[in-house]
Amino acid sequence: MTEPKETTTSSLDLLWGTGERPSRGPRPGLTLDRIVGAAVTLADAEGLDAVSMRRVSAELGVGTMSLYRYVPGKTQLLDLMLDRVQGESLAAGPREPAADWRGAVETLARGHLALYRAHPWLLKVNETRSLLGPNTLRGFELCMTGLKGPRGMGLTDPETVSVIVTVQSFVAGVARMELQAAEAAQETGVSDEDFWAAQTPFLERAMASGEFPTVAGLAEDTFAFEIDQFAFGLARLMDGFEALVARAAVSPSAPSRDRSPR
């Protein structure tokens, strides 16, 4: 569902500090920063569904109407939460662009994985049309500088953005798999090891049947839990990007059109 234009504008006003300040008796000590911080803490502890204006106000010990003097509703609050956690990620990561594009990709991937692990509720958010607040834009600037700097990839602007989308999609997939495994263990009380062990007698009979010769021939450590699937996948992405960069160096693409406002 597309948000009305006025909702988007009000979120941007709050993100960039251009909106009106509370004018009717704001509660002493209550700030927009405290409200957003409380919402993030609540989402981290109980999930995104737990976040409501009423619940956040209760966590802060104020009346619900006090929050509406600072933020119009949950939609704008979520926009502020997203930009806030992006700021936390920036503060925890390197302050300068990576030395080359490989470092930029590595920083992007590991930074996003850490963000999802710290705030699993992000995986429940539709971020296809996220607003570009100050922290989100700073992160994008830092990443693009690493990918397009002197030791960058040499790709067109659309291709460079596609690299970011590819990496973020891969990381989200890994993080979602981790989250779902943790949720399954918590909800059922059965560990991964016990879950698969329960299937062993059935799988042994299936393998002995001769119906699945390729699967039966797999090495014993094929599904070893200690394999770092994230590191393996990231390395393969790097291999693919390396080939793309090499081709671009031999046959540079036409420069991207300048879309700056006239």
Residue pairs with C-beta under 8 A, 6 or more apart in sequence:
3 75
7 72
7 73
7 75
7 76
8 131
10 19
10 72
10 76
11 75
11 76
11 79
11 80
11 131
12 18
12 131
12 133
13 19
13 20
14 32
14 71
14 76
14 79
14 80
15 79
15 80
15 83
15 131
15 133
15 134
16 133
16 134
22 69
22 70
24 69
25 69
26 66
26 69
26 70
27 62
27 66
30 60
30 62
30 66
30 70
31 70
32 70
32 71
32 80
34 60
35 56
35 60
35 67
35 70
35 71
35 77
36 77
36 80
36 81
36 84
37 84
38 56
38 59
38 60
39 51
39 56
39 77
39 80
39 81
40 81
40 84
40 85
40 119
41 59
42 50
42 51
42 55
42 56
42 59
43 50
43 51
43 81
43 119
43 121
44 118
44 119
44 120
44 121
47 120
47 121
47 124
48 78
48 121
48 124
48 125
51 74
51 77
51 78
51 81
52 74
53 64
53 67
53 68
53 73
53 74
53 77
54 64
56 67
56 77
57 63
57 64
57 66
57 67
60 67
71 77
71 80
78 125
79 130
79 131
79 133
80 133
82 122
82 125
82 127
82 130
82 131
82 133
82 136
83 131
83 133
83 134
83 135
83 136
84 135
85 115
85 118
85 119
85 122
86 115
86 133
86 135
86 136
86 138
86 139
87 134
87 135
87 138
88 115
88 118
89 111
89 112
89 114
89 115
89 139
90 135
90 138
90 139
90 142
92 111
92 114
93 107
93 111
94 107
97 104
97 142
97 145
97 146
97 149
98 104
98 106
98 107
98 146
99 151
100 146
100 149
100 151
100 152
101 146
101 147
101 151
101 152
101 153
101 241
101 245
102 238
103 146
104 143
104 145
104 146
104 147
104 152
105 147
105 163
105 167
105 234
105 237
105 238
105 241
106 234
107 143
107 146
108 143
108 164
108 167
108 168
109 167
109 170
109 171
109 230
109 234
109 237
112 167
112 168
112 171
112 172
112 175
113 171
113 174
113 175
113 230
115 122
116 122
116 123
116 171
116 172
116 175
116 179
117 175
117 178
120 175
120 179
123 172
123 175
123 176
123 179
130 136
132 140
143 164
144 160
146 152
147 153
147 155
147 160
147 163
147 164
148 157
148 160
152 160
153 159
153 160
153 163
153 241
153 244
153 245
153 248
154 245
154 248
154 249
154 252
155 163
155 244
155 245
155 248
155 253
156 253
156 254
156 255
156 256
157 256
158 256
159 244
159 248
159 253
163 241
166 237
167 237
170 233
170 234
170 237
171 230
174 229
174 230
174 233
177 229
181 192
184 190
184 195
185 191
185 192
188 195
190 198
192 225
193 225
196 223
206 212
207 215
207 216
208 216
210 216
